[in-house]
Amino acid sequence: MTDARVPLRYMLRPREIVERPYLPVLSVYRDHGVIPKNSRTDNFNKTPPDLSRYQEVRPGDLAVNKMKAWQGSLAVSHHHGIVSPDYLVCSVSSSVDPQYLHYLLRSSPLISEYRRRSKGIRPAQWRLYWEDLAEVSVTLPCVEEQRRIGDFLDAETSRMDRMAVLQQAVGSKLTERENALLDGEIDRLADAYGFVPFRRFIQQVEQGTSPQCHNVEAADGEWGVLKVSAVKDGTFQPTENKLLPADVPPSRQYEVKDGDLLITRANTPILVGAATVVRQPRRRLLLCDKIFRIDVSSELNKEFLVHIARGTRVRALCAAASHGTSQSMANLKVDEIKKWPIPSAPVSEQRRLVDLVDERRAQTSKLRAAIDAQLVLLTERRQALITAAVTGQMDVTTARRVTA
């Protein structure tokens, strides 16, 4: 078998066909390739109403997310649809097997090459343009061998993907079990003591300000303004902040302090209304205008409120009451938060729920960490297998017999 070193410009041809707004919108994912955008619930990029400039992608075409190619976000499509005008779409020469090319272009050596050739000041601005992709050279075995490699990787990566799905299903069951425990305890307290609106316990509500900040994390000793992502699933993430410019005076009255109860008033519909209690924060972190700081009476345990906010009843209210012009951001009014139903349980019962749920969450976190570690190993194994197969480090005919 004689291999040839060939620049990609000889096997790819950029193509831009627009005015196909009736076709489904597709996205390119690093881990999943080209898939329909509506098949994922974690894609919050808003699709514009005018799709006339979106580009057609046909089965067998290569779609490249120019901003994320350096992360591996490019793939040969199995779908017919349209992608963002900021993508690069190329037809593939009949002299190369499309599925082999799909794996070859997503192998580790080539992803490193895209990173080297991408242009921009910082990673968030890096782009891989056609003239730079075209100069990347690859080694091509004969077409028959390309097909053997493509078939082998289809079978092996599908097997790994099924294993990953099973691991993720276990993680979902853990989350369901944890949520069922929380909802059951909330219902038990409600049956015994009834509900009262959150406003009964509120003494003061304030929100910060959001001056124009640098899109980098503030270092220790620097002033930073919290992002809404600083409050998530009952936890406080102090690193989720933006650096306040040196020429902007900090609004010191909004500095976050130990014991503060924070609730987000703006976020994605799934996350809006998230709550947390701040514990021992570093100095010089400021509230933004999308986070409420709420003082409550001694009759309400703050951690108890955080768990109530995680319960199905309050989450449903947040989803129903949130306002916004898109799925990427929703807003809650303070009056809607004041209506949250809180079990009117004594503080001792509130503390008992907090201890029980925290203990279960700690157990679940350990199990979820083990699952996440397995998923990382599967991803690494998948990438190593692809790289070994397309670079000739592995004889796929022999490997097929071993893995069968």
C-alpha positions as CSV (number, residue, x, y, z in Angstrom):
1,M,0.0,0.0,0.0
2,T,1.4,3.4,-1.0
3,D,0.3,6.4,1.0
4,A,0.3,9.9,-0.5
5,R,0.7,13.2,1.4
6,V,-2.0,15.5,0.0
7,P,-3.1,19.1,0.9
8,L,-6.8,19.4,1.7
9,R,-7.3,21.9,-1.1
10,Y,-7.2,19.0,-3.5
11,M,-10.0,17.1,-1.9
12,L,-12.2,19.9,-0.5
13,R,-14.1,22.6,-2.4
14,P,-15.7,25.5,-0.5
15,R,-19.4,25.9,-1.4
16,E,-22.0,28.5,-0.4
17,I,-25.6,27.8,-1.3
18,V,-28.1,30.0,0.5
19,E,-31.8,30.8,0.3
20,R,-32.8,27.4,1.7
21,P,-34.7,28.5,4.9
22,Y,-37.1,25.6,4.7
23,L,-34.4,23.1,5.6
24,P,-33.7,22.0,9.2
25,V,-31.0,23.9,11.1
26,L,-27.9,21.8,11.9
27,S,-25.0,22.4,14.3
28,V,-21.5,20.9,14.6
29,Y,-20.5,19.5,17.9
30,R,-17.0,18.4,18.9
31,D,-18.3,15.1,20.4
32,H,-21.3,14.4,18.1
33,G,-20.4,15.7,14.7
34,V,-23.2,17.3,12.5
35,I,-26.6,16.9,14.1
36,P,-30.0,18.7,14.0
37,K,-29.8,21.7,16.3
38,N,-33.2,20.9,17.9
39,S,-31.9,17.4,19.0
40,R,-29.9,19.0,21.8
41,T,-31.3,20.8,24.9
42,D,-27.9,22.4,25.8
43,N,-27.7,24.6,22.7
44,F,-28.9,28.1,23.8
45,N,-27.7,29.9,20.7
46,K,-30.7,31.7,19.3
47,T,-31.7,30.8,15.7
48,P,-32.5,34.1,13.9
49,P,-35.9,34.4,12.2
50,D,-34.3,35.2,8.9
51,L,-32.4,32.0,7.7
52,S,-31.9,33.2,4.1
53,R,-28.1,33.5,4.6
54,Y,-27.7,30.1,6.3
55,Q,-25.8,27.7,4.1
56,E,-27.0,24.4,2.7
57,V,-25.2,21.2,3.9
58,R,-25.8,18.0,2.0
59,P,-24.9,14.4,3.2
60,G,-21.2,13.9,2.6
61,D,-20.3,17.6,2.9
62,L,-17.8,18.8,5.4
63,A,-19.1,21.5,7.8
64,V,-16.6,23.5,9.8
65,N,-17.3,25.8,12.8
66,K,-14.5,28.2,12.1
67,M,-14.5,29.6,15.6
68,K,-14.2,26.2,17.2
69,A,-12.3,24.1,14.7
70,W,-9.3,24.3,17.0
71,Q,-11.4,22.3,19.5
72,G,-12.4,19.7,16.9
73,S,-15.8,21.1,15.8
74,L,-15.8,20.0,12.2
75,A,-17.4,16.9,10.7
76,V,-18.7,15.3,7.5
77,S,-22.5,15.4,7.6
78,H,-25.0,12.6,7.3
79,H,-27.9,15.2,7.3
80,H,-29.4,17.5,4.8
81,G,-29.9,21.0,6.3
82,I,-28.5,24.4,6.8
83,V,-25.8,25.9,9.0
84,S,-24.7,29.3,10.3
85,P,-23.3,31.7,7.7
86,D,-20.2,31.8,9.9
87,Y,-19.5,28.1,9.1
88,L,-17.4,26.8,6.3
89,V,-19.1,24.2,4.0
90,C,-17.1,22.1,1.6
91,S,-18.0,19.4,-0.9
92,V,-15.7,16.4,-0.7
93,S,-13.9,14.9,-3.7
94,S,-15.1,11.5,-4.9
95,S,-11.4,10.4,-4.7
96,V,-11.6,10.2,-0.9
97,D,-14.0,8.2,1.3
98,P,-16.2,10.7,3.2
99,Q,-16.4,8.7,6.4
100,Y,-12.6,8.1,6.5
101,L,-12.2,11.9,6.0
102,H,-14.6,12.5,8.8
103,Y,-12.4,10.6,11.3
104,L,-9.1,11.8,9.8
105,L,-10.0,15.5,10.2
106,R,-11.2,14.9,13.8
107,S,-7.9,13.1,14.8
108,S,-5.7,14.7,17.5
109,P,-2.7,15.6,15.1
110,L,-5.0,17.6,12.8
111,I,-6.9,19.3,15.6
112,S,-3.5,20.5,16.9
113,E,-2.8,21.7,13.3
114,Y,-6.0,23.7,13.3
115,R,-5.1,25.3,16.6
116,R,-1.7,26.3,15.2
117,R,-3.2,27.8,12.0
118,S,-6.2,29.6,13.6
119,K,-6.0,33.3,13.7
120,G,-7.1,35.7,16.5
121,I,-5.9,37.6,19.6
122,R,-7.3,35.1,22.1
123,P,-8.9,31.6,22.0
124,A,-12.4,33.0,22.1
125,Q,-11.6,34.9,18.9
126,W,-9.6,32.3,17.1
127,R,-10.9,31.4,13.6
128,L,-9.8,28.8,11.0
129,Y,-10.2,30.2,7.5
130,W,-10.4,28.3,4.3
131,E,-7.0,29.5,3.0
132,D,-5.3,28.1,6.1
133,L,-7.3,24.8,6.2
134,A,-6.5,24.3,2.6
135,E,-2.8,24.1,3.3
136,V,-3.1,21.3,5.8
137,S,-1.6,18.1,4.4
138,V,-2.9,14.7,5.2
139,T,-1.8,11.1,4.4
140,L,-4.2,9.1,2.3
141,P,-4.1,5.4,2.0
142,C,-5.8,3.8,-1.0
143,V,-9.6,4.2,-1.1
144,E,-10.2,0.5,-0.2
145,E,-8.1,0.9,3.0
146,Q,-9.9,4.2,3.7
147,R,-13.2,2.3,3.7
148,R,-11.9,-0.4,5.9
149,I,-10.7,2.2,8.4
150,G,-14.0,4.1,8.2
151,D,-16.1,0.9,8.8
152,F,-13.9,-0.2,11.7
153,L,-14.2,3.2,13.4
154,D,-17.9,3.4,12.8
155,A,-18.3,0.1,14.6
156,E,-15.9,0.9,17.5
157,T,-17.0,4.4,18.1
158,S,-20.7,3.4,18.1
159,R,-19.9,0.8,20.8
160,M,-18.1,3.4,22.9
161,D,-21.0,5.8,22.4
162,R,-23.4,3.2,23.6
163,M,-21.3,2.7,26.7
164,A,-21.3,6.5,27.3
165,V,-25.1,6.6,26.9
166,L,-25.4,3.9,29.6
167,Q,-23.1,5.8,31.9
168,Q,-25.1,9.0,31.4
169,A,-28.3,7.1,32.0
170,V,-27.0,6.0,35.4
171,G,-26.1,9.6,36.2
172,S,-29.6,10.7,35.2
173,K,-31.1,8.1,37.5
174,L,-29.0,9.4,40.4
175,T,-30.3,12.9,39.8
176,E,-33.9,11.6,39.6
177,R,-33.4,9.8,42.9
178,E,-32.0,12.8,44.6
179,N,-34.8,15.1,43.3
180,A,-37.4,12.5,44.4
181,L,-36.0,12.5,47.9
182,L,-36.1,16.4,48.0
183,D,-39.7,16.6,46.6
184,G,-40.9,13.9,49.0
185,E,-39.4,15.7,52.0
186,I,-40.9,19.0,50.9
187,D,-44.4,17.4,50.5
188,R,-44.1,15.7,53.9
189,L,-43.4,19.1,55.5
190,A,-46.2,20.7,53.5
191,D,-48.7,18.1,54.6
192,A,-47.7,18.6,58.2
193,Y,-47.4,22.4,58.3
194,G,-48.9,23.8,55.1
195,F,-47.4,26.4,52.7
196,V,-46.8,30.1,53.2
197,P,-45.5,32.5,50.5
198,F,-41.8,33.4,50.7
199,R,-42.7,37.0,51.2
200,R,-43.6,36.2,54.8
201,F,-39.9,35.7,55.6
202,I,-38.4,38.5,53.5
203,Q,-37.1,41.5,55.2
204,Q,-35.1,43.2,52.4
205,V,-34.4,42.7,48.7
206,E,-31.6,44.3,46.7
207,Q,-29.8,43.8,43.5
208,G,-26.4,45.1,42.3
209,T,-25.3,46.9,39.2
210,S,-23.6,45.7,36.0
211,P,-21.1,48.2,34.7
212,Q,-19.1,47.4,31.5
213,C,-16.5,44.9,32.6
214,H,-13.5,43.1,31.1
215,N,-14.4,39.6,30.0
216,V,-11.8,38.0,32.3
217,E,-11.8,36.8,35.9
218,A,-10.7,39.2,38.5
219,A,-7.6,38.1,40.4
220,D,-7.3,38.2,44.1
221,G,-7.2,41.8,45.3
222,E,-9.1,43.0,42.2
223,W,-12.7,44.0,42.1
224,G,-15.0,41.6,40.1
225,V,-18.7,41.6,39.3
226,L,-20.5,38.3,39.6
227,K,-22.0,36.6,36.6
228,V,-25.3,34.8,36.9
229,S,-23.3,31.5,36.5
230,A,-21.9,32.2,40.0
231,V,-25.2,30.8,41.4
232,K,-26.0,27.3,40.1
233,D,-27.7,24.3,41.6
234,G,-27.4,25.5,45.2
235,T,-23.7,26.3,45.0
236,F,-21.7,29.5,44.9
237,Q,-18.9,29.8,42.2
238,P,-16.7,32.8,43.1
239,T,-14.6,32.4,40.0
240,E,-17.6,33.2,37.8
241,N,-17.0,36.9,37.7
242,K,-15.8,39.7,35.4
243,L,-13.0,42.1,36.1
244,L,-14.2,45.6,37.0
245,P,-12.1,48.2,35.0
246,A,-9.6,50.1,37.1
247,D,-11.2,53.5,36.2
248,V,-14.7,52.4,37.4
249,P,-15.3,52.9,41.2
250,P,-16.8,49.8,42.9
251,S,-20.2,50.1,44.4
252,R,-19.0,48.7,47.8
253,Q,-22.5,48.4,49.2
254,Y,-23.0,45.4,46.8
255,E,-19.9,43.5,48.0
256,V,-20.8,39.9,48.7
257,K,-20.5,38.8,52.3
258,D,-20.5,35.5,54.2
259,G,-24.1,34.3,54.8
260,D,-25.7,36.2,51.9
261,L,-28.7,34.5,50.3
262,L,-28.5,35.0,46.5
263,I,-31.2,34.3,43.9
264,T,-30.8,34.8,40.2
265,R,-33.5,36.8,38.5
266,A,-32.1,36.3,35.0
267,N,-30.7,33.2,33.3
268,T,-31.7,30.5,30.9
269,P,-35.2,29.1,31.6
270,I,-33.8,26.0,33.2
271,L,-31.5,27.9,35.6
272,V,-33.3,31.1,36.4
273,G,-34.3,31.4,40.1
274,A,-31.3,29.5,41.3
275,A,-30.4,30.1,44.9
276,T,-27.3,29.8,47.1
277,V,-25.9,30.8,50.5
278,V,-22.5,32.4,50.2
279,R,-19.9,30.9,52.5
280,Q,-16.5,32.6,53.2
281,P,-16.2,34.4,49.9
282,R,-13.0,36.2,48.9
283,R,-13.1,40.0,49.2
284,R,-14.0,42.4,46.4
285,L,-16.8,40.5,44.6
286,L,-19.8,42.5,43.7
287,L,-23.5,41.7,43.0
288,C,-24.6,42.2,39.4
289,D,-28.0,43.5,38.5
290,K,-29.2,40.0,37.6
291,I,-28.8,38.6,41.1
292,F,-31.0,39.4,44.1
293,R,-29.6,39.5,47.7
294,I,-32.4,38.7,50.1
295,D,-32.4,39.2,53.8
296,V,-34.8,36.8,55.6
297,S,-36.1,36.5,59.2
298,S,-34.7,34.0,61.7
299,E,-37.8,31.9,61.1
300,L,-36.4,30.7,57.8
301,N,-33.2,28.7,57.4
302,K,-31.4,30.0,54.4
303,E,-30.1,26.6,53.3
304,F,-33.6,25.3,53.6
305,L,-34.8,28.0,51.2
306,V,-32.0,27.0,48.8
307,H,-33.3,23.4,48.7
308,I,-36.9,24.5,48.4
309,A,-35.8,26.6,45.3
310,R,-34.4,23.4,43.8
311,G,-37.6,21.5,44.3
312,T,-39.9,20.6,41.4
313,R,-42.7,22.9,42.6
314,V,-40.6,26.1,42.6
315,R,-38.8,25.1,39.4
316,A,-42.1,24.8,37.6
317,L,-43.2,28.2,38.9
318,C,-39.9,29.8,37.7
319,A,-40.3,28.2,34.2
320,A,-43.9,29.4,34.0
321,A,-43.3,32.9,35.3
322,S,-40.0,33.7,33.6
323,H,-40.1,36.5,31.0
324,G,-37.8,37.0,28.1
325,T,-37.6,37.4,24.3
326,S,-35.7,34.2,23.7
327,Q,-34.8,30.8,25.1
328,S,-31.3,32.1,25.8
329,M,-32.4,34.4,28.7
330,A,-35.4,34.6,31.0
331,N,-36.2,37.0,33.8
332,L,-38.1,36.7,37.1
333,K,-39.8,39.7,38.8
334,V,-39.2,40.0,42.5
335,D,-43.0,39.8,43.2
336,E,-43.0,36.3,41.5
337,I,-40.1,35.1,43.7
338,K,-42.1,36.4,46.8
339,K,-44.9,34.0,45.8
340,W,-42.8,30.9,46.1
341,P,-44.5,28.3,48.4
342,I,-42.4,27.6,51.5
343,P,-43.4,24.8,54.0
344,S,-44.3,26.6,57.3
345,A,-42.1,24.2,59.3
346,P,-40.2,25.0,62.5
347,V,-36.5,25.8,62.1
348,S,-35.6,22.4,63.7
349,E,-37.6,20.6,60.9
350,Q,-36.0,22.8,58.3
351,R,-32.5,21.9,59.6
352,R,-33.4,18.2,59.5
353,L,-34.3,18.5,55.8
354,V,-31.1,20.4,55.1
355,D,-28.9,17.7,56.8
356,L,-30.7,14.8,55.1
357,V,-30.6,16.3,51.6
358,D,-27.0,17.4,52.0
359,E,-25.9,13.9,53.1
360,R,-27.7,12.4,50.1
361,R,-26.2,15.0,47.7
362,A,-22.7,14.2,49.0
363,Q,-23.2,10.5,48.3
364,T,-24.6,11.2,44.9
365,S,-21.7,13.5,44.1
366,K,-19.2,10.7,44.8
367,L,-21.0,8.4,42.4
368,R,-21.4,11.1,39.8
369,A,-17.7,11.9,40.0
370,A,-16.9,8.2,39.3
371,I,-19.3,8.3,36.3
372,D,-17.7,11.5,35.0
373,A,-14.2,9.9,35.3
374,Q,-15.4,6.9,33.2
375,L,-16.8,9.2,30.6
376,V,-13.5,11.1,30.3
377,L,-11.7,7.8,29.9
378,L,-14.1,6.8,27.1
379,T,-13.6,10.1,25.3
380,E,-9.8,9.7,25.6
381,R,-10.0,6.1,24.4
382,R,-12.2,7.1,21.5
383,Q,-9.9,9.8,20.3
384,A,-6.8,7.6,20.7
385,L,-8.4,4.9,18.7
386,I,-9.4,7.3,15.9
387,T,-5.9,8.8,15.8
388,A,-4.2,5.3,15.8
389,A,-6.4,4.1,13.0
390,V,-6.1,7.0,10.6
391,T,-2.3,7.5,11.2
392,G,-1.5,3.8,10.4
393,Q,-0.4,3.0,14.0
394,M,-3.1,0.3,14.0
395,D,-3.9,-2.5,11.6
396,V,-7.7,-2.3,11.6
397,T,-8.1,-5.8,10.1
398,T,-6.2,-7.4,13.0
399,A,-7.8,-5.0,15.5
400,R,-11.3,-6.0,14.3
401,R,-10.7,-9.6,15.1
402,V,-9.4,-8.7,18.6
403,T,-12.3,-6.4,19.5
404,A,-15.0,-8.6,18.0
